[in-house]
Amino acid sequence: MITLHHLNNSRSQRILWLLEELGVPYQIKRYQRDAKTMLAPPELRAVHPLGKSPVITDDGLTVAESGAIVEYLADRYGHGGLLAPHGTPERLRQNYWLHYAEGSAMPPLLLKLVFQRVARTPAPFFARPVARSIATKVQARFVDPQIALHLDYLEGELGARGWFGGEGFSAADIQLSFPLEAAAARGGLSAQRHPRLADFLARIHARPAYQRALAAGGDYRLG
């Protein structure tokens, strides 16, 4: 049976959603972030040396990295329903989004989170204004424009179709859910500027499998 090593408020939520979309048996092993550092607990290193989530185990295999997990599960258990066959133009497009989500979309969002925390972190009174000034300037001059660039790009990609991977819902949409949810929580994604992306989030959140994944995974907040 598939075991999902699930960390609260993390990328593993979308793997849980994928498992619900596939309708395959699975079990969850839960891990909680440290309340102060927000890091994963050291117990995850017993599963994978990096101690990160998501990680799945299945038939003696350990698979890490969201894109690799999504591709593995969809290829093995999806029967062609969530990823197109290898060698097709549609599959090439879907593979692009599987890599883009973490390779291009997430880095500026992660930087946004880091610099927001730098600005809020307690520091000696003489250092606090300097730290906040640097964090604010980096966000304004580099991070926020990069996030806006990606969101505008993604908004445009939804212009010709309702889904990222093709005419229908696919694993590419599951993979892109996390950066878009993170952008909605702290990266400036708004219905006014990005109506297609806001509609995309509303549609995926309404899917029964997404709702089941929320119920199974517990608290999920990216703000």
C-alpha positions in Angstrom: 0.0 0.0 0.0 1.1 3.6 -0.7 2.2 5.5 2.4 2.2 9.3 2.3 4.6 10.9 4.8 2.5 14.0 5.3 3.7 17.2 6.9 1.1 19.8 7.9 0.9 23.0 5.8 3.2 21.6 3.1 3.5 20.5 -0.5 2.3 17.0 0.6 -1.2 18.3 0.7 -1.4 18.2 -3.1 -0.1 14.6 -3.1 -2.9 13.7 -0.8 -5.3 15.4 -3.2 -3.8 13.4 -6.1 -4.3 10.2 -4.2 -7.9 11.1 -3.7 -8.3 11.9 -7.4 -6.8 8.5 -8.3 -9.0 6.7 -5.8 -6.3 4.3 -4.8 -5.8 2.8 -1.2 -3.2 4.7 0.8 -2.3 5.4 4.4 -1.0 8.6 6.0 1.9 9.0 8.4 1.7 12.4 9.9 4.5 14.8 10.9 4.2 18.2 12.5 6.3 21.3 11.9 8.3 22.8 14.8 6.1 25.6 16.1 9.0 28.1 16.3 11.2 27.2 13.3 8.4 25.8 11.1 10.9 23.1 10.0 10.0 19.4 9.5 10.8 17.1 12.4 14.0 15.0 12.3 11.9 11.8 12.1 11.4 12.4 8.4 15.1 11.8 7.9 14.5 8.1 8.6 12.4 8.1 5.5 14.6 10.3 3.2 18.0 11.7 4.1 16.9 15.3 3.4 14.0 15.0 5.9 11.6 16.8 3.6 8.0 16.2 2.7 6.3 15.0 0.6 7.7 11.5 0.4 5.9 8.4 -0.5 6.8 4.7 -0.1 5.2 2.1 -2.4 6.2 -1.5 -3.1 9.6 -1.0 -1.5 10.2 2.2 -3.4 10.8 5.6 -1.8 9.9 8.5 -4.0 10.6 12.2 -3.1 10.1 15.5 -4.8 6.6 16.6 -5.7 7.0 16.5 -9.4 8.5 13.0 -9.4 5.8 11.7 -7.0 3.0 13.2 -9.1 4.4 11.7 -12.3 5.0 8.3 -10.6 1.5 8.0 -9.2 -0.3 9.3 -12.2 1.6 7.0 -14.6 1.3 4.0 -12.4 -2.3 4.4 -11.1 -4.0 6.9 -13.3 -4.6 4.7 -16.4 -4.1 7.7 -18.6 -6.6 9.8 -16.9 -4.4 12.5 -15.3 -1.3 12.5 -17.5 -1.3 12.0 -21.3 0.8 9.2 -22.9 4.5 9.7 -23.2 5.7 11.2 -26.5 2.6 13.3 -27.1 2.5 17.1 -27.3 0.0 17.2 -24.4 2.4 15.1 -22.2 5.2 17.5 -23.1 3.1 20.4 -21.9 2.1 18.6 -18.8 5.7 17.7 -18.0 6.7 21.3 -18.4 4.2 22.4 -15.7 5.3 19.6 -13.4 8.9 21.1 -13.5 7.9 24.7 -13.7 5.9 24.7 -10.5 8.9 24.0 -8.3 11.7 25.1 -10.6 10.4 28.6 -11.5 7.2 29.5 -9.7 8.2 28.6 -6.1 11.6 30.3 -5.7 10.3 33.9 -5.6 7.4 32.9 -3.4 9.9 31.2 -1.0 12.0 34.4 -1.0 8.9 36.4 -0.2 8.3 34.2 2.8 11.9 34.5 4.0 12.1 38.3 3.7 8.7 38.7 5.4 10.1 36.7 8.3 13.3 38.7 8.3 11.3 41.9 8.6 9.3 40.5 11.6 12.1 38.7 13.4 13.1 40.3 16.8 16.5 41.9 16.7 18.5 44.4 18.7 17.1 47.9 18.4 20.1 49.2 16.4 19.9 46.3 13.9 16.1 46.1 13.5 15.6 49.1 11.2 18.5 48.0 8.9 17.1 44.4 8.7 13.6 45.7 7.9 14.9 48.2 5.4 16.9 45.6 3.5 14.0 43.1 3.6 11.5 45.7 2.3 13.8 46.9 -0.5 14.6 43.3 -1.7 10.9 42.5 -1.8 9.9 45.7 -3.6 12.7 45.7 -6.2 13.2 42.0 -7.0 10.9 39.5 -5.3 7.5 41.2 -5.9 8.2 42.0 -9.6 9.3 38.4 -10.1 6.1 37.0 -8.6 4.0 39.4 -10.6 5.8 38.3 -13.8 5.0 34.6 -13.1 1.4 35.3 -12.1 0.8 37.4 -15.3 2.3 34.6 -17.3 0.1 31.9 -15.7 -2.9 34.1 -16.1 -2.2 34.3 -19.8 -1.7 30.6 -20.1 -5.3 30.0 -18.9 -6.6 32.3 -21.6 -7.0 29.7 -24.3 -8.2 26.8 -22.1 -9.6 26.1 -18.7 -6.7 24.0 -17.5 -2.9 24.1 -17.6 -2.2 20.7 -19.1 -4.7 20.7 -21.9 -8.4 20.9 -22.4 -9.2 18.8 -19.3 -8.1 18.6 -15.7 -4.8 16.9 -15.3 -2.0 16.2 -12.8 -0.4 19.5 -14.0 -3.2 21.4 -12.3 -2.6 19.5 -9.1 1.1 20.3 -9.2 0.5 24.0 -9.8 -2.0 24.3 -7.0 0.6 24.8 -4.3 2.4 27.8 -5.8 -0.9 29.4 -6.7 -2.3 28.9 -3.2 0.9 30.3 -1.8 0.6 33.3 -4.1 -3.0 33.9 -3.0 -2.0 33.7 0.6 1.1 36.0 0.5 2.2 36.7 -3.1 -0.3 39.2 -4.5 -2.6 36.9 -6.4 -6.0 38.8 -6.5 -9.2 38.3 -8.4 -9.0 41.8 -9.7 -5.6 41.4 -11.5 -5.8 37.6 -12.1 -9.4 36.6 -12.5 -8.6 33.4 -14.4 -6.2 32.2 -11.7 -8.7 33.1 -9.0 -11.4 31.1 -10.9 -8.9 28.2 -11.2 -8.4 28.1 -7.5 -12.2 28.3 -6.8 -12.7 25.3 -9.2 -10.1 23.1 -7.8 -11.1 23.9 -4.2 -14.7 22.8 -5.2 -13.6 19.3 -6.4 -14.8 16.5 -4.2 -11.4 14.9 -4.1 -9.8 18.2 -3.0 -12.4 18.4 -0.2 -11.7 14.8 0.9 -8.0 15.5 0.9 -8.6 18.5 3.3 -10.6 16.3 5.6 -7.9 13.6 5.6 -4.9 15.9 5.9 -6.1 18.3 8.6 -5.3 21.9 9.0 -3.9 23.5 5.8 -3.0 27.2 5.9 -0.3 28.9 3.9 -0.8 32.5 5.1 
